[in-house]
Amino acid sequence: MEISCLPPEILGKEHTDFPLLLIPGLGADSKVWASAKMQLAQYHQVIALNNRGVGISQDLTQSYTTYDMMEDVVRQMDALDIEQAHILGHSLGGAVAQLLAIHHPKRVKKLLLICTRAFFGKKSVFQYDLIIKYLEMGLPRELLIQNLFLFLFGTTFFEDEKRAKDLIHLTALMPPNMTLHNYRLQVQAAMRHDSREKLHKINAPTLVMIGAEDVICLPKYSLQLSSAIPLAETIVLENAGHMPFVEAETLFIENIVNFLRRE
Protein backbone atom coordinates (compact mmCIF):
# COMPACT_ATOMS: atom_id res chain seq x y z
CA MET A 1 0.00 0.00 0.00
CA GLU A 2 1.33 3.43 -0.94
CA ILE A 3 2.18 5.62 2.08
CA SER A 4 1.11 9.14 1.15
CA CYS A 5 1.00 11.05 4.47
CA LEU A 6 3.53 11.04 7.28
CA PRO A 7 2.14 10.91 10.85
CA PRO A 8 1.26 14.29 12.40
CA GLU A 9 3.28 16.07 15.05
CA ILE A 10 1.36 16.40 18.32
CA LEU A 11 2.24 19.09 20.85
CA GLY A 12 0.82 20.00 24.22
CA LYS A 13 -1.39 18.05 26.55
CA GLU A 14 -5.01 17.34 25.89
CA HIS A 15 -7.08 20.29 27.03
CA THR A 16 -10.77 20.45 27.78
CA ASP A 17 -11.10 22.66 24.69
CA PHE A 18 -10.99 21.36 21.14
CA PRO A 19 -7.63 20.49 19.59
CA LEU A 20 -6.16 22.77 16.92
CA LEU A 21 -5.22 21.09 13.65
CA LEU A 22 -2.64 22.82 11.47
CA ILE A 23 -2.65 22.12 7.72
CA PRO A 24 0.48 23.44 5.97
CA GLY A 25 0.81 25.04 2.57
CA LEU A 26 2.19 23.81 -0.73
CA GLY A 27 5.44 21.90 -0.36
CA ALA A 28 5.58 22.46 3.40
CA ASP A 29 5.58 19.98 6.26
CA SER A 30 4.79 20.16 9.97
CA LYS A 31 8.11 21.92 10.66
CA VAL A 32 7.00 25.02 8.73
CA TRP A 33 5.15 26.44 11.74
CA ALA A 34 8.50 26.92 13.54
CA SER A 35 8.04 28.17 17.11
CA ALA A 36 4.45 29.33 16.49
CA LYS A 37 3.11 25.79 17.00
CA MET A 38 4.87 25.58 20.36
CA GLN A 39 3.35 28.90 21.41
CA LEU A 40 -0.12 27.73 20.37
CA ALA A 41 0.39 24.47 22.28
CA GLN A 42 0.29 26.49 25.50
CA TYR A 43 -3.41 27.05 24.87
CA HIS A 44 -4.56 24.02 22.86
CA GLN A 45 -3.40 20.60 21.96
CA VAL A 46 -1.80 21.24 18.57
CA ILE A 47 -1.76 18.61 15.83
CA ALA A 48 0.49 19.65 12.96
CA LEU A 49 -0.41 17.57 9.92
CA ASN A 50 1.69 16.60 6.92
CA ASN A 51 0.07 16.78 3.50
CA ARG A 52 0.13 14.03 0.91
CA GLY A 53 3.51 13.40 -0.69
CA VAL A 54 5.54 15.47 1.81
CA GLY A 55 8.48 13.89 3.62
CA ILE A 56 8.49 10.61 1.70
CA SER A 57 11.25 9.54 -0.64
CA GLN A 58 9.20 7.57 -3.15
CA ASP A 59 7.21 9.21 -5.94
CA LEU A 60 3.43 8.93 -5.69
CA THR A 61 1.89 6.98 -8.54
CA GLN A 62 -1.40 8.87 -8.89
CA SER A 63 -2.45 12.49 -9.21
CA TYR A 64 -4.91 13.86 -6.66
CA THR A 65 -7.05 16.88 -5.79
CA THR A 66 -7.56 19.14 -2.80
CA TYR A 67 -10.68 17.08 -2.11
CA ASP A 68 -8.46 14.00 -1.73
CA MET A 69 -6.19 16.00 0.58
CA MET A 70 -9.25 16.95 2.63
CA GLU A 71 -10.20 13.29 2.97
CA ASP A 72 -6.63 12.63 4.16
CA VAL A 73 -7.31 15.08 7.00
CA VAL A 74 -10.57 13.32 7.87
CA ARG A 75 -8.78 9.97 8.00
CA GLN A 76 -6.13 11.39 10.30
CA MET A 77 -8.80 12.87 12.57
CA ASP A 78 -10.51 9.48 12.70
CA ALA A 79 -7.24 7.72 13.50
CA LEU A 80 -6.68 10.13 16.40
CA ASP A 81 -10.29 9.76 17.57
CA ILE A 82 -10.97 13.48 17.03
CA GLU A 83 -14.63 14.12 16.37
CA GLN A 84 -14.35 17.91 16.11
CA ALA A 85 -11.48 20.39 16.10
CA HIS A 86 -10.47 23.91 15.29
CA ILE A 87 -8.99 23.80 11.78
CA LEU A 88 -6.22 26.17 10.68
CA GLY A 89 -5.00 26.04 7.11
CA HIS A 90 -2.24 28.07 5.48
CA SER A 91 -2.18 28.78 1.73
CA LEU A 92 -2.91 25.42 0.02
CA GLY A 93 -3.72 24.08 3.47
CA GLY A 94 -6.36 26.80 3.69
CA ALA A 95 -7.93 25.50 0.48
CA VAL A 96 -8.06 22.03 2.05
CA ALA A 97 -9.56 23.51 5.24
CA GLN A 98 -12.30 25.22 3.21
CA LEU A 99 -13.35 21.88 1.75
CA LEU A 100 -13.37 20.25 5.17
CA ALA A 101 -15.74 22.94 6.47
CA ILE A 102 -17.93 22.56 3.35
CA HIS A 103 -18.15 18.75 3.18
CA HIS A 104 -17.71 17.80 6.86
CA PRO A 105 -19.16 20.77 8.77
CA LYS A 106 -19.62 18.81 12.01
CA ARG A 107 -15.87 18.15 12.18
CA VAL A 108 -15.03 21.87 12.28
CA LYS A 109 -15.55 23.91 15.47
CA LYS A 110 -13.85 27.06 14.21
CA LEU A 111 -12.08 27.70 10.90
CA LEU A 112 -8.90 29.75 10.49
CA LEU A 113 -7.78 30.56 6.94
CA ILE A 114 -4.30 32.05 6.66
CA CYS A 115 -3.06 33.74 3.46
CA THR A 116 -5.33 31.67 1.26
CA ARG A 117 -7.97 31.94 -1.41
CA ALA A 118 -10.88 30.10 -3.02
CA PHE A 119 -9.06 29.47 -6.30
CA PHE A 120 -5.58 29.80 -7.77
CA GLY A 121 -5.50 32.07 -10.81
CA LYS A 122 -3.30 32.36 -13.88
CA LYS A 123 -0.54 34.23 -12.06
CA SER A 124 -0.20 31.30 -9.67
CA VAL A 125 0.42 29.02 -12.65
CA PHE A 126 3.35 31.21 -13.70
CA GLN A 127 4.67 31.50 -10.13
CA TYR A 128 4.76 27.76 -9.50
CA ASP A 129 6.02 27.02 -13.00
CA LEU A 130 8.98 29.27 -12.20
CA ILE A 131 9.60 27.48 -8.88
CA ILE A 132 9.54 24.10 -10.67
CA LYS A 133 12.06 25.45 -13.20
CA TYR A 134 14.31 26.53 -10.31
CA LEU A 135 14.12 22.99 -8.92
CA GLU A 136 14.82 21.42 -12.31
CA MET A 137 17.87 23.62 -12.81
CA GLY A 138 19.51 22.19 -9.70
CA LEU A 139 20.41 25.59 -8.26
CA PRO A 140 22.67 25.60 -5.19
CA ARG A 141 20.34 25.06 -2.23
CA GLU A 142 20.99 28.43 -0.59
CA LEU A 143 20.38 30.31 -3.85
CA LEU A 144 17.15 28.36 -4.38
CA ILE A 145 15.92 29.21 -0.87
CA GLN A 146 16.82 32.88 -1.33
CA ASN A 147 14.71 33.00 -4.50
CA LEU A 148 11.79 31.27 -2.78
CA PHE A 149 11.97 33.66 0.17
CA LEU A 150 11.48 36.58 -2.19
CA PHE A 151 8.03 35.12 -2.94
CA LEU A 152 7.21 34.00 0.59
CA PHE A 153 8.25 36.93 2.74
CA GLY A 154 7.19 40.55 2.65
CA THR A 155 9.33 43.67 2.34
CA THR A 156 9.43 44.27 6.10
CA PHE A 157 11.07 40.89 6.77
CA PHE A 158 14.11 41.77 4.63
CA GLU A 159 14.69 45.06 6.45
CA ASP A 160 16.32 42.98 9.19
CA GLU A 161 19.13 41.82 6.93
CA LYS A 162 20.83 39.56 9.46
CA ARG A 163 17.62 37.78 10.38
CA ALA A 164 16.77 37.22 6.71
CA LYS A 165 20.24 35.89 5.84
CA ASP A 166 20.34 33.64 8.91
CA LEU A 167 16.94 32.09 8.16
CA ILE A 168 17.85 31.55 4.51
CA HIS A 169 21.06 29.82 5.58
CA LEU A 170 19.35 27.64 8.21
CA THR A 171 16.58 26.66 5.81
CA ALA A 172 19.13 25.77 3.14
CA LEU A 173 20.80 23.35 5.57
CA MET A 174 17.58 21.33 5.82
CA PRO A 175 17.19 18.56 3.22
CA PRO A 176 14.37 18.86 0.65
CA ASN A 177 11.13 17.44 2.00
CA MET A 178 9.55 16.46 -1.35
CA THR A 179 10.66 14.83 -4.56
CA LEU A 180 10.24 17.03 -7.63
CA HIS A 181 7.57 14.64 -8.94
CA ASN A 182 5.55 14.87 -5.72
CA TYR A 183 5.90 18.64 -5.69
CA ARG A 184 4.50 18.78 -9.22
CA LEU A 185 1.51 16.67 -8.16
CA GLN A 186 0.78 19.01 -5.26
CA VAL A 187 1.02 22.05 -7.55
CA GLN A 188 -1.45 20.38 -9.92
CA ALA A 189 -3.86 19.77 -7.04
CA ALA A 190 -3.64 23.44 -6.07
CA MET A 191 -4.21 24.68 -9.60
CA ARG A 192 -7.40 22.60 -9.92
CA HIS A 193 -8.88 23.91 -6.66
CA ASP A 194 -11.97 26.13 -6.88
CA SER A 195 -14.38 26.41 -3.95
CA ARG A 196 -16.03 29.70 -4.92
CA GLU A 197 -19.48 28.27 -5.58
CA LYS A 198 -19.61 26.43 -2.23
CA LEU A 199 -18.21 28.92 0.27
CA HIS A 200 -21.71 29.94 1.37
CA LYS A 201 -22.09 26.45 2.87
CA ILE A 202 -19.43 27.10 5.50
CA ASN A 203 -21.25 27.61 8.79
CA ALA A 204 -18.31 27.61 11.21
CA PRO A 205 -17.10 30.89 12.72
CA THR A 206 -14.18 31.79 10.48
CA LEU A 207 -11.11 33.97 10.78
CA VAL A 208 -9.42 35.01 7.54
CA MET A 209 -5.91 36.33 8.19
CA ILE A 210 -4.14 38.34 5.49
CA GLY A 211 -0.55 39.45 5.08
CA ALA A 212 -0.68 42.97 3.64
CA GLU A 213 2.64 42.34 1.83
CA ASP A 214 1.66 38.92 0.46
CA VAL A 215 2.56 38.52 -3.24
CA ILE A 216 1.64 34.83 -3.48
CA CYS A 217 -1.94 35.24 -2.28
CA LEU A 218 -2.79 38.86 -2.90
CA PRO A 219 -4.95 40.42 -0.16
CA LYS A 220 -7.81 41.05 -2.57
CA TYR A 221 -8.28 37.30 -3.05
CA SER A 222 -8.40 36.65 0.69
CA LEU A 223 -10.90 39.50 1.06
CA GLN A 224 -13.08 37.92 -1.64
CA LEU A 225 -12.87 34.64 0.27
CA SER A 226 -13.88 36.28 3.52
CA SER A 227 -16.83 38.13 1.98
CA ALA A 228 -18.24 34.85 0.64
CA ILE A 229 -18.21 33.01 4.00
CA PRO A 230 -21.27 33.90 6.14
CA LEU A 231 -19.60 34.02 9.59
CA ALA A 232 -16.16 35.24 8.53
CA GLU A 233 -14.14 38.07 9.97
CA THR A 234 -10.89 39.44 8.57
CA ILE A 235 -7.61 40.51 10.12
CA VAL A 236 -4.84 42.16 8.10
CA LEU A 237 -1.27 41.98 9.41
CA GLU A 238 0.39 45.06 7.93
CA ASN A 239 4.03 43.95 8.15
CA ALA A 240 3.67 40.38 6.93
CA GLY A 241 3.78 38.60 3.59
CA HIS A 242 2.82 34.99 2.99
CA MET A 243 4.40 33.67 6.21
CA PRO A 244 2.80 35.62 9.08
CA PHE A 245 3.54 32.90 11.65
CA VAL A 246 7.24 33.67 11.06
CA GLU A 247 7.16 37.34 10.08
CA ALA A 248 4.70 38.55 12.73
CA GLU A 249 4.59 35.63 15.14
CA THR A 250 3.40 37.56 18.20
CA LEU A 251 0.45 39.13 16.39
CA PHE A 252 -0.28 35.84 14.67
CA ILE A 253 -0.53 34.00 18.01
CA GLU A 254 -2.49 36.77 19.75
CA ASN A 255 -5.14 36.96 17.04
CA ILE A 256 -5.60 33.20 16.89
CA VAL A 257 -5.80 32.74 20.65
CA ASN A 258 -8.28 35.61 20.99
CA PHE A 259 -10.44 34.27 18.18
CA LEU A 260 -10.55 30.75 19.64
CA ARG A 261 -11.35 32.04 23.14
CA ARG A 262 -14.47 33.87 22.05
CA GLU A 263 -17.82 32.16 22.33
ZIPE-V819878 format. One record per residue. N is the residue number from 1. RES is the residue in three letters. SS is DSSP state (~ for helix, > for strand, _ for the rest). OMEGA is omega in radians with two decimals (none if undefined). D_CENTER is the distance of its C-alpha to the mean C-alpha in Angstrom with 1 decimal. Layout:
N_RES_SS_OMEGA_D_CENTER / N_RES_SS_OMEGA_D_CENTER
This chain:
1_MET___-3.11_26.7 / 2_GLU___3.09_23.7 / 3_ILE___-3.04_21.0 / 4_SER___-3.12_17.6 / 5_CYS___3.02_15.3 / 6_LEU___3.12_16.0 / 7_PRO___3.14_16.6 / 8_PRO___3.02_14.2 / 9_GLU_>_-3.08_14.9 / 10_ILE_>_-3.11_16.7 / 11_LEU_>_3.09_17.6 / 12_GLY___3.12_20.2 / 13_LYS___3.09_23.0 / 14_GLU___3.11_23.0 / 15_HIS___3.08_23.6 / 16_THR___3.11_25.4 / 17_ASP___-3.12_22.4 / 18_PHE___3.06_19.6 / 19_PRO___3.12_17.0 / 20_LEU_>_3.12_13.4 / 21_LEU_>_3.13_10.9 / 22_LEU_>_3.12_7.5 / 23_ILE_>_-3.04_5.2 / 24_PRO___-3.12_3.2 / 25_GLY___-3.03_3.2 / 26_LEU___3.09_7.0 / 27_GLY___-3.08_9.4 / 28_ALA___3.05_7.7 / 29_ASP___-3.05_9.1 / 30_SER_~_3.13_9.7 / 31_LYS_~_-3.02_11.5 / 32_VAL_~_-3.07_8.8 / 33_TRP_~_3.10_9.0 / 34_ALA___-3.07_12.7 / 35_SER___-3.12_15.2 / 36_ALA_~_-3.12_13.0 / 37_LYS_~_3.11_12.6 / 38_MET_~_3.08_16.4 / 39_GLN_~_3.14_17.1 / 40_LEU_~_-3.13_15.4 / 41_ALA___3.03_17.4 / 42_GLN___-3.07_20.5 / 43_TYR___-3.10_20.0 / 44_HIS___2.89_18.3 / 45_GLN___-3.08_18.0 / 46_VAL_>_3.10_14.4 / 47_ILE_>_-3.10_13.2 / 48_ALA_>_-3.05_10.4 / 49_LEU___3.00_9.9 / 50_ASN___-3.12_10.1 / 51_ASN___-3.12_9.6 / 52_ARG___3.05_12.9 / 53_GLY___-3.11_14.7 / 54_VAL___3.03_12.9 / 55_GLY___3.10_15.6 / 56_ILE___-3.02_18.5 / 57_SER___-3.11_21.4 / 58_GLN___3.09_22.7 / 59_ASP___3.04_21.8 / 60_LEU___-3.04_20.8 / 61_THR___-3.08_23.7 / 62_GLN___3.02_22.2 / 63_SER___-3.09_19.8 / 64_TYR___-3.10_17.5 / 65_THR___3.05_15.5 / 66_THR_~_3.04_12.5 / 67_TYR_~_3.08_15.2 / 68_ASP_~_3.11_15.9 / 69_MET_~_3.08_12.3 / 70_MET_~_3.11_12.7 / 71_GLU_~_3.01_16.0 / 72_ASP_~_3.13_14.8 / 73_VAL_~_3.13_13.0 / 74_VAL_~_3.12_16.4 / 75_ARG_~_3.12_18.3 / 76_GLN_~_3.05_16.6 / 77_MET_~_3.12_17.2 / 78_ASP_~_-3.11_20.8 / 79_ALA_~_3.14_21.3 / 80_LEU___3.14_20.5 / 81_ASP___3.11_22.7 / 82_ILE___-3.13_20.2 / 83_GLU___-3.09_21.5 / 84_GLN___-3.10_19.3 / 85_ALA_>_2.88_16.4 / 86_HIS_>_-3.07_14.2 / 87_ILE_>_3.10_10.8 / 88_LEU_>_3.13_7.8 / 89_GLY_>_3.13_4.6 / 90_HIS_>_3.05_2.3 / 91_SER___3.08_4.4 / 92_LEU_~_3.07_5.5 / 93_GLY_~_3.06_3.9 / 94_GLY_~_3.05_5.6 / 95_ALA_~_3.09_8.4 / 96_VAL_~_3.14_8.8 / 97_ALA_~_3.08_9.1 / 98_GLN_~_-3.10_11.6 / 99_LEU_~_3.09_13.6 / 100_LEU_~_3.14_13.8 / 101_ALA_~_3.13_15.2 / 102_ILE_~_-2.99_17.5 / 103_HIS_~_3.11_18.9 / 104_HIS___-3.02_18.9 / 105_PRO_~_-3.12_19.4 / 106_LYS_~_3.14_21.3 / 107_ARG_~_-3.02_18.4 / 108_VAL_>_3.06_16.4 / 109_LYS_>_3.02_18.1 / 110_LYS_>_-3.05_15.9 / 111_LEU_>_3.12_12.7 / 112_LEU_>_-3.05_10.3 / 113_LEU_>_-2.99_8.3 / 114_ILE_>_3.06_6.9 / 115_CYS___-3.07_8.0 / 116_THR___-3.03_8.0 / 117_ARG___-3.13_11.1 / 118_ALA___3.11_13.4 / 119_PHE_>_3.14_14.3 / 120_PHE___-3.00_14.1 / 121_GLY___-3.06_17.5 / 122_LYS_~_3.13_20.0 / 123_LYS_~_3.11_18.9 / 124_SER_~_3.11_15.6 / 125_VAL_~_-3.14_18.0 / 126_PHE_~_-3.12_19.9 / 127_GLN_~_-3.07_17.0 / 128_TYR_~_3.02_15.7 / 129_ASP_~_3.10_19.3 / 130_LEU_~_3.12_20.1 / 131_ILE_~_3.11_17.5 / 132_ILE_~_3.09_19.0 / 133_LYS_~_3.07_22.4 / 134_TYR_~_-3.11_21.6 / 135_LEU_~_-3.14_20.8 / 136_GLU_~_-3.10_23.9 / 137_MET_~_-3.12_26.0 / 138_GLY___3.11_25.5 / 139_LEU___2.98_25.1 / 140_PRO___-2.99_25.7 / 141_ARG_~_-3.09_22.5 / 142_GLU_~_3.09_22.7 / 143_LEU_~_3.09_23.4 / 144_LEU_~_-3.12_20.5 / 145_ILE_~_3.12_18.1 / 146_GLN_~_3.11_20.0 / 147_ASN_~_3.13_19.5 / 148_LEU_~_-3.13_15.8 / 149_PHE_~_3.11_15.7 / 150_LEU_~_3.01_17.7 / 151_PHE_~_-2.91_14.9 / 152_LEU_~_-3.00_12.1 / 153_PHE___-3.12_14.3 / 154_GLY___-3.10_16.6 / 155_THR_~_-3.08_20.4 / 156_THR_~_-3.11_20.8 / 157_PHE_~_-3.05_19.0 / 158_PHE_~_3.09_21.6 / 159_GLU_~_3.00_24.5 / 160_ASP___-2.98_24.4 / 161_GLU_~_-3.12_25.5 / 162_LYS_~_3.13_25.9 / 163_ARG_~_-3.12_22.5 / 164_ALA_~_-3.12_20.9 / 165_LYS_~_-3.14_23.3 / 166_ASP_~_-3.11_22.8 / 167_LEU_~_3.07_19.1 / 168_ILE_~_-3.12_19.5 / 169_HIS_~_-3.12_22.3 / 170_LEU_~_3.13_20.6 / 171_THR_~_-3.14_17.5 / 172_ALA_~_3.13_20.1 / 173_LEU_~_-3.14_21.9 / 174_MET___-3.14_19.1 / 175_PRO___3.08_19.7 / 176_PRO___-3.09_17.5 / 177_ASN___3.10_15.2 / 178_MET___2.94_15.7 / 179_THR___3.12_18.9 / 180_LEU_~_3.12_19.2 / 181_HIS_~_-3.12_20.0 / 182_ASN_~_3.08_16.9 / 183_TYR_~_3.11_14.8 / 184_ARG_~_-3.14_17.0 / 185_LEU_~_-3.13_16.5 / 186_GLN_~_3.04_12.7 / 187_VAL_~_3.14_13.4 / 188_GLN_~_3.10_16.1 / 189_ALA_~_3.13_14.0 / 190_ALA_~_-3.06_11.8 / 191_MET_~_3.13_15.1 / 192_ARG_~_-3.06_16.7 / 193_HIS___3.03_14.3 / 194_ASP_>_-3.10_16.3 / 195_SER___-2.99_16.2 / 196_ARG_~_-3.06_18.4 / 197_GLU_~_-3.06_21.5 / 198_LYS_~_-3.06_20.1 / 199_LEU_~_-3.14_18.1 / 200_HIS_~_3.13_21.4 / 201_LYS_~_-3.13_21.3 / 202_ILE___-3.10_18.5 / 203_ASN___3.11_20.7 / 204_ALA___2.97_18.5 / 205_PRO_>_-2.96_18.5 / 206_THR_>_3.00_15.4 / 207_LEU_>_3.05_14.0 / 208_VAL_>_-3.12_12.5 / 209_MET_>_-3.03_11.7 / 210_ILE_>_2.94_12.6 / 211_GLY_>_-3.06_13.2 / 212_ALA___-3.11_16.8 / 213_GLU___-3.09_16.8 / 214_ASP___3.09_13.8 / 215_VAL___3.05_15.2 / 216_ILE___3.04_12.4 / 217_CYS___-3.08_11.7 / 218_LEU___-3.11_15.1 / 219_PRO_~_-3.11_15.7 / 220_LYS_~_3.14_18.0 / 221_TYR_~_3.07_15.6 / 222_SER_~_3.10_13.6 / 223_LEU_~_3.06_17.1 / 224_GLN_~_3.10_18.2 / 225_LEU_~_-3.10_15.4 / 226_SER_~_-3.10_16.5 / 227_SER_~_-3.11_20.1 / 228_ALA_~_-3.13_19.9 / 229_ILE___-2.99_18.6 / 230_PRO___-3.04_21.8 / 231_LEU___-3.07_20.8 / 232_ALA_>_2.95_18.1 / 233_GLU_>_-3.01_18.4 / 234_THR_>_3.01_16.9 / 235_ILE_>_3.09_16.6 / 236_VAL_>_3.05_16.7 / 237_LEU_>_-2.95_16.4 / 238_GLU___-3.03_19.1 / 239_ASN___-3.12_18.7 / 240_ALA___3.03_15.0 / 241_GLY___-3.06_13.3 / 242_HIS___-3.07_9.8 / 243_MET___-3.03_9.2 / 244_PRO_~_3.14_10.9 / 245_PHE_~_3.00_10.4 / 246_VAL_~_-3.04_12.6 / 247_GLU_~_-3.08_14.6 / 248_ALA___-2.97_15.6 / 249_GLU_~_-3.09_14.9 / 250_THR_~_3.12_17.9 / 251_LEU_~_3.09_17.3 / 252_PHE_~_-3.12_13.6 / 253_ILE_~_-3.09_15.1 / 254_GLU_~_-3.10_18.2 / 255_ASN_~_3.14_16.7 / 256_ILE_~_-3.13_14.5 / 257_VAL_~_-3.14_17.6 / 258_ASN_~_3.14_19.9 / 259_PHE_~_-3.11_18.1 / 260_LEU_~_3.13_18.1 / 261_ARG_~_-3.04_21.7 / 262_ARG___3.07_23.1 / 263_GLU___none_24.9
